Amino acid sequence: MISCEEVRDALDAYALGAADAADSRAIEEHVADCVRCWEELSRAQRTAALVALSAPVTQAPEGLGARIMEAAGRERSVERPKAGAGRGLRRLRLGWPAAAGALGLAAAAALAFASFLQIQMNDLRNDKDELARQLDSTRDTVEEQAQVITISAASDTQEMVMEAVAAPEGAWGEYFWSRSAGGGFIVCHDMPALPEGEVYQAWFEVDGKQVPAGTFAPSDDGGCVYPMQPEEPVRGADGVGVSQEKAGGSDAPSGDWVIWAAFE
């Protein structure tokens, strides 16, 4: 077993994709049972995703890829001290700062990572422009956008269609979530306009109980991209839904679901 200290020392590297498969599995197994490290991982991933929002995606200079691979080869050739339990994570802690120490290499890594996240976000659905368009049309904070990109870029991201219940025909949504990223977000389409003083509220349903996950309002065209924001991490949810509530939100849904999806 690896310790919390070992995991937290390696979280930044994991969030930036610098961990190998064995290290990643060890980190993921640990955070699945450790709420504090799970929260630290979520923060590290949102911070890493901010790179994609701040670094412009431009054409890489000619020969950049070869120089990165050459630097990586030199790093791998450095002899590592042997150790017992947790050796893989200790190797990662030594390797990542050394690889990122050179300013030019760090900048190249940031650029490559930003490009990767943009590609992942655009390729998440067949309609490559929809998610980006919704992000632009809603007034999310930079941190919320970073959360969406982090989840979109995760290798285990899954998608579920949210069907209309109390909404007019044509309204629908999608719920994207990732266990490794520790979160999910709703993309809604053609949601009815809200009366003044009302909001949409997102919920998880766990063992027949509804857990509030924040409120939001759609854009003028009825679209939204809303990262779920429960007060505590939610495990074992049976479904996810959206209700219409008074401004400020409710402790329990006051009516039928506007859109809803049950986890299979």
N, C-alpha and C positions, 0 to 999 in steps of 0.2 A: 504493500500500500504506500502511496505517496502522501506527503503531508500537505496541509494548506499552504505553508510557506513556500514549498517547492512549486506548487501549482500557481500561486500568485506571482512568483518570480518569472513564470513562463507565459503568463496570460497575454502580455503585449505582443510577444512573438507569435503566439497562436492566432490572435486577432488579425495580425498582418499576413497570415499564411506562411510564416517561416518555420512552423513546426512540422516534423516529418510524421508519417502515419502512426508510428508507435507512440510518439509523444502526444499526438492529438487524441488517440484513443484513451490514453491514461488520463488526460485532462478532462475529456468528456465523461468518463466513468466517474471521476471524482466529483465534478460539479453536479452530476445527476442526483447525488445524495447530500450535497453541501450547499445550503441556501446562500451562505455568506460568499462563498467562492463563485456561485452562480451569478450573484449580483455584481461581483467584481468583474466577471467575464462580460456581462452585459455592458458595463461601463466601458471596458476596454474595446469591445466591438463597436460601440457607438463612436468612440474616439477615433478608431481606425477608419470608420466610414466617413468621418468628417474630411479625411484626406481627399476622398472622391469629390466632395462638394467644394473644396477650396483649390484643388490643383486643376488647372485647365488641361483638357485632353488634346494634345497636339501630336503631330507626327514625330516619332522618335528620330533623333539624329542617326545618320548612317553609321553603322558599326557599333551602336550602343549595345545591342544584344550580345555581340561577341565580347565586348569589354566586361559586361556583367557576368557572363559565363566564365571568363578568365579569372575574374575576382573571386567568384564562387569556388572555382577549382583550387585557387590558392588557399582559401579558407578551409576547404575540406582536407587539404594536405597537412594542416597543422595538427601535430600530435595532441591527443586529448588524454588527460590523466584518467586512469581507470578507477572505478568505484563500485560499490555494491548496489543496494536498493536505491532506486531513483536515479541511476546513472544516466538514463536517457535525458531526463529533464535537466540534470546538471550540465550535460554536454550542450543542451540547447541554450542554457543561460550564458555559457561561455561563448558559444558560436554567434549568437545573434548580435550582441553588442560589438563584437569584432567586425562582423559583416556590415553593420550599420554605422560604424565609426567614421568611415570616409564620407565626407559631405556629398561628393558626387554620386556615390553609390546609393546613399540614402535618398537623394533626390530622384534617382532613376527608379528606385523601388517604389517610391510614392507615386510616380507617374504611371508605372506599370500597374500598380494596385488600383489606381483611379480608373484606368482604362478597363481593367478586369471587372470592376464593380459596375461600370456603365454598361458593358456588354451583357453581364449577368442580368441586370435590371431590365434591359431592353428585350432580352431573349426569354424572359420568364413566361410570357404569353405570346401566342401567335401574332396578336395585334401589338407590334413592337412599340408603337408610339403612345398607346393608351395610358399606361402607368405614368410615363414621364409627363404626359399632358395633364393628367389629374394632379400630379404633384405640383405642377406649375400653377394650376388654377385654384388650389386651396391655399389657405394661409397658415401652413404648418411652420413651426419653428425649425431652425437648422437641425436641432437635436432630433426632432421627430422625423425629418427627412433622412437623417443619418440612420435612425432605427429602421426605417423602411428599406433603405439600401442594404443594410447589414443582413436583414432577413432575406431579401431578394437574392443576395449573393451567396447565401449558405448552400452547401451541397445537398442538404436534406430538406430543402423547402418544399412544402406540399401546398396544394390548392384545393379548395372546396367551394362549390357554388352555394350561395345563399338565396333561397327562393322567397318570393313575395308571399306574405300571409295577409296582413291587414293593408298592405300598400296597393295602389292601383295596378292594373295589369301593365306590365312593361318594366316595373321597378325590380331590380335584382342586385345582387352583390357577390363578391368573392372574398373568401377568407384565406390569407396566406400565412403559414406559420412554419417555424423551424425550431426543432428541439435544441440544436446546437447553439442557435442564436438566442434562445430563451425568450421568444416572443412571437407575436403575430400582428397582422394588420388587416383591416377591412378596406376593400375597394368597392364603392357603391355606384350604381348607375341609375339614372332616371328616378331618383328619389323625389317624392312630392315636396313642394315648398312648405316651409314651416310657418305656422301662424306666429305673430309677434309674441314673444315671451315663452316660446317653446323650443326645445332642442331634441336632437336624437341622442339616445344613450345606448352604449354598447354593453353587452353582458356575456359572461360565461355561465353556463349551467353545469353545476357539479352536484351529483347525487340528488337531483330534484330541487336544488336551491340555486337562486340567481345571484351571481357575484358581479357587482358593478365594475365597469372598466372604463369609465369616463364618458364625457359628452362631446358632441360635435355638431356642426351645421354643414350641410352640403353647399357646393358652389351653385351659381345661378342655373347651371344646366343639370342640376341634380346629381352631380358626381362628388365623390369624396375619396380621399386616401387617409385612413384614420388608424394610427398605431394604438393597439389596445393598451390601456393603462390601469390595470388592477392595482389596488393598494398593496397586495401581497402576491407573490408568485402563485400561479394556479397550476395544479397538477391534476390529471385525471378528469378533465372536463368532458361532459357528454355532448355539448353543443355550444353554439355561439349565436347570439341574436342581437337585434336592434329594436328598441321601443321608442315611442314618442312621449316625452316627459316635459314637465314645466322646467323653465330655466333654473339651472343649479343642480338638476338631476334628482333622482329618487333613490330610496333604499331598496325598492322592489318595483318591478314593472307595473305600471298602472293600467295597462291594457294588453291587447294582443301584440304579438311580434309584428313589426313592420316587415322585416326580412329575417330569415332564420335558416340555420343549417345544423344538422345533427352529425356528430362525429361517427364514423363507421367503426 
